[in-house]
């Protein structure tokens, strides 16, 4: 039923100005709209709506993730733009903070200005 419908992703911010710079400037997403309710960005054809709220209580799990063709290059580029990658004591991560899952997928995590946990992933064979 919804398999052919366009997906919209949502995340919340209590700091719209910082979120606008982070998602647009740092991550390079194209800003579509900025109104009293949300910022809307284009992420390769998927709309990301960053909802403007009074307070954000980020969950302890990943809320958004991007599939990238070269995770090491993407992590390096984002780190040069000021993005700090998270390290978890229960995972074996390399020098850049990238973890290799048992499936062969490589994953790295980072947070937006509101503390929402985001990820990058590179599938095996990419």
Secondary structure, DSSP 8 states (H G I E B T S, - for coil): --TTS--EEEEEES-HHHHHIIIIIIS--EEEEE-SSEEEEEETTEEEEEEE-S-----SSEEEEEE-S-HHHHHHHHHHTT--B---TTS-B-TTS-EE-TTS-EEEEEE-TT--EEEEEE-TT-
